[in-house]
Amino acid sequence: MTTQTRINEIQAIYKEWLAVHERLEIAKQDLAKSSDLMSKLEHFYFDGEYRKIFEQIENGLEVDLTTDGEYSVMSEDAIWNAIHDHDSTLWDFMRFCVKHLDKAGE
């Protein structure tokens, strides 16, 4: 392999990294937004409001639980599963980051 070929190869890798890095910056913003939204869902679910409304519905309160295709937030598992999925994703990100930042462990 010539020196020029090697430089061209590394330049292409760098160019690809720049594109990926730009998407990672957007992903960071999405992660922050996701955590903010999850905080609101957790508050609704764990601070008693969900249970209160759920019991009212069970006792005959008529509400429209029609959605655009996603599960209703009043289904018992929708928010619970979302919380688990969110936490699992955060743990996956953290493990990935620690693995790639912990150079001393190599």
CNS distance restraints for C-alpha pairs under 8 A (distance, minus, plus):
assign (resid   1 and name CA) (resid   5 and name CA) 6.23 0.50 0.50
assign (resid   1 and name CA) (resid   6 and name CA) 6.69 0.50 0.50
assign (resid   2 and name CA) (resid   6 and name CA) 6.32 0.50 0.50
assign (resid   3 and name CA) (resid   7 and name CA) 6.19 0.50 0.50
assign (resid   4 and name CA) (resid   8 and name CA) 6.10 0.50 0.50
assign (resid   5 and name CA) (resid   9 and name CA) 6.13 0.50 0.50
assign (resid   6 and name CA) (resid  10 and name CA) 6.23 0.50 0.50
assign (resid   7 and name CA) (resid  11 and name CA) 5.96 0.50 0.50
assign (resid   8 and name CA) (resid  12 and name CA) 6.20 0.50 0.50
assign (resid   9 and name CA) (resid  13 and name CA) 6.42 0.50 0.50
assign (resid  10 and name CA) (resid  14 and name CA) 6.13 0.50 0.50
assign (resid  11 and name CA) (resid  15 and name CA) 6.14 0.50 0.50
assign (resid  12 and name CA) (resid  16 and name CA) 6.19 0.50 0.50
assign (resid  13 and name CA) (resid  17 and name CA) 6.15 0.50 0.50
assign (resid  14 and name CA) (resid  18 and name CA) 6.24 0.50 0.50
assign (resid  15 and name CA) (resid  19 and name CA) 6.65 0.50 0.50
assign (resid  16 and name CA) (resid  20 and name CA) 6.35 0.50 0.50
assign (resid  17 and name CA) (resid  21 and name CA) 5.85 0.50 0.50
assign (resid  18 and name CA) (resid  22 and name CA) 6.25 0.50 0.50
assign (resid  19 and name CA) (resid  23 and name CA) 6.58 0.50 0.50
assign (resid  20 and name CA) (resid  24 and name CA) 6.24 0.50 0.50
assign (resid  21 and name CA) (resid  25 and name CA) 6.35 0.50 0.50
assign (resid  22 and name CA) (resid  26 and name CA) 6.66 0.50 0.50
assign (resid  23 and name CA) (resid  27 and name CA) 6.11 0.50 0.50
assign (resid  24 and name CA) (resid  28 and name CA) 6.14 0.50 0.50
assign (resid  25 and name CA) (resid  29 and name CA) 6.66 0.50 0.50
assign (resid  26 and name CA) (resid  30 and name CA) 6.29 0.50 0.50
assign (resid  27 and name CA) (resid  31 and name CA) 6.00 0.50 0.50
assign (resid  28 and name CA) (resid  32 and name CA) 6.30 0.50 0.50
assign (resid  29 and name CA) (resid  33 and name CA) 6.21 0.50 0.50
assign (resid  30 and name CA) (resid  34 and name CA) 5.94 0.50 0.50
assign (resid  31 and name CA) (resid  35 and name CA) 6.20 0.50 0.50
assign (resid  32 and name CA) (resid  36 and name CA) 6.30 0.50 0.50
assign (resid  33 and name CA) (resid  37 and name CA) 6.21 0.50 0.50
assign (resid  34 and name CA) (resid  38 and name CA) 6.03 0.50 0.50
assign (resid  35 and name CA) (resid  39 and name CA) 6.08 0.50 0.50
assign (resid  35 and name CA) (resid  86 and name CA) 7.99 0.50 0.50
assign (resid  36 and name CA) (resid  40 and name CA) 6.66 0.50 0.50
assign (resid  37 and name CA) (resid  41 and name CA) 6.43 0.50 0.50
assign (resid  38 and name CA) (resid  42 and name CA) 6.00 0.50 0.50
assign (resid  38 and name CA) (resid  83 and name CA) 6.95 0.50 0.50
assign (resid  38 and name CA) (resid  86 and name CA) 7.63 0.50 0.50
assign (resid  39 and name CA) (resid  43 and name CA) 6.14 0.50 0.50
assign (resid  40 and name CA) (resid  44 and name CA) 6.32 0.50 0.50
assign (resid  41 and name CA) (resid  45 and name CA) 6.10 0.50 0.50
assign (resid  41 and name CA) (resid  79 and name CA) 6.87 0.50 0.50
assign (resid  42 and name CA) (resid  46 and name CA) 5.70 0.50 0.50
assign (resid  42 and name CA) (resid  47 and name CA) 7.78 0.50 0.50
assign (resid  42 and name CA) (resid  79 and name CA) 7.79 0.50 0.50
assign (resid  42 and name CA) (resid  83 and name CA) 7.32 0.50 0.50
assign (resid  43 and name CA) (resid  47 and name CA) 5.43 0.50 0.50
assign (resid  44 and name CA) (resid  48 and name CA) 6.94 0.50 0.50
assign (resid  44 and name CA) (resid  49 and name CA) 5.47 0.50 0.50
assign (resid  44 and name CA) (resid  50 and name CA) 5.74 0.50 0.50
assign (resid  45 and name CA) (resid  49 and name CA) 6.47 0.50 0.50
assign (resid  45 and name CA) (resid  50 and name CA) 4.98 0.50 0.50
assign (resid  45 and name CA) (resid  51 and name CA) 7.39 0.50 0.50
assign (resid  45 and name CA) (resid  79 and name CA) 7.18 0.50 0.50
assign (resid  46 and name CA) (resid  50 and name CA) 7.40 0.50 0.50
assign (resid  48 and name CA) (resid  52 and name CA) 6.13 0.50 0.50
assign (resid  49 and name CA) (resid  53 and name CA) 6.25 0.50 0.50
assign (resid  50 and name CA) (resid  54 and name CA) 5.93 0.50 0.50
assign (resid  50 and name CA) (resid  74 and name CA) 7.34 0.50 0.50
assign (resid  51 and name CA) (resid  55 and name CA) 6.07 0.50 0.50
assign (resid  52 and name CA) (resid  56 and name CA) 6.31 0.50 0.50
assign (resid  53 and name CA) (resid  57 and name CA) 6.23 0.50 0.50
assign (resid  54 and name CA) (resid  58 and name CA) 6.23 0.50 0.50
assign (resid  54 and name CA) (resid  74 and name CA) 6.64 0.50 0.50
assign (resid  55 and name CA) (resid  59 and name CA) 6.10 0.50 0.50
assign (resid  56 and name CA) (resid  60 and name CA) 6.49 0.50 0.50
assign (resid  56 and name CA) (resid  61 and name CA) 5.45 0.50 0.50
assign (resid  57 and name CA) (resid  61 and name CA) 4.45 0.50 0.50
assign (resid  57 and name CA) (resid  62 and name CA) 6.48 0.50 0.50
assign (resid  57 and name CA) (resid  63 and name CA) 7.41 0.50 0.50
assign (resid  65 and name CA) (resid  72 and name CA) 6.10 0.50 0.50
assign (resid  65 and name CA) (resid  74 and name CA) 7.60 0.50 0.50
assign (resid  66 and name CA) (resid  72 and name CA) 7.22 0.50 0.50
assign (resid  67 and name CA) (resid  71 and name CA) 7.04 0.50 0.50
assign (resid  67 and name CA) (resid  72 and name CA) 6.37 0.50 0.50
assign (resid  71 and name CA) (resid  75 and name CA) 6.93 0.50 0.50
assign (resid  71 and name CA) (resid  78 and name CA) 6.04 0.50 0.50
assign (resid  72 and name CA) (resid  78 and name CA) 6.77 0.50 0.50
assign (resid  73 and name CA) (resid  78 and name CA) 5.72 0.50 0.50
assign (resid  73 and name CA) (resid  79 and name CA) 6.10 0.50 0.50
assign (resid  74 and name CA) (resid  78 and name CA) 7.40 0.50 0.50
assign (resid  75 and name CA) (resid  79 and name CA) 7.95 0.50 0.50
assign (resid  76 and name CA) (resid  80 and name CA) 7.33 0.50 0.50
assign (resid  77 and name CA) (resid  81 and name CA) 5.67 0.50 0.50
assign (resid  78 and name CA) (resid  82 and name CA) 6.21 0.50 0.50
assign (resid  79 and name CA) (resid  83 and name CA) 6.10 0.50 0.50
assign (resid  80 and name CA) (resid  84 and name CA) 6.38 0.50 0.50
assign (resid  81 and name CA) (resid  85 and name CA) 6.02 0.50 0.50
assign (resid  82 and name CA) (resid  86 and name CA) 5.97 0.50 0.50
assign (resid  83 and name CA) (resid  87 and name CA) 6.13 0.50 0.50
assign (resid  84 and name CA) (resid  88 and name CA) 5.99 0.50 0.50
assign (resid  85 and name CA) (resid  89 and name CA) 6.10 0.50 0.50
assign (resid  86 and name CA) (resid  90 and name CA) 6.25 0.50 0.50
assign (resid  87 and name CA) (resid  91 and name CA) 6.18 0.50 0.50
assign (resid  88 and name CA) (resid  92 and name CA) 6.15 0.50 0.50
assign (resid  89 and name CA) (resid  93 and name CA) 6.21 0.50 0.50
assign (resid  90 and name CA) (resid  94 and name CA) 6.12 0.50 0.50
assign (resid  91 and name CA) (resid  95 and name CA) 6.06 0.50 0.50
assign (resid  92 and name CA) (resid  96 and name CA) 6.11 0.50 0.50
assign (resid  93 and name CA) (resid  97 and name CA) 6.09 0.50 0.50
assign (resid  94 and name CA) (resid  98 and name CA) 6.06 0.50 0.50
assign (resid  95 and name CA) (resid  99 and name CA) 6.02 0.50 0.50
assign (resid  96 and name CA) (resid 100 and name CA) 6.30 0.50 0.50
assign (resid  97 and name CA) (resid 101 and name CA) 5.94 0.50 0.50
assign (resid  98 and name CA) (resid 102 and name CA) 5.70 0.50 0.50
assign (resid 102 and name CA) (resid 106 and name CA) 7.65 0.50 0.50
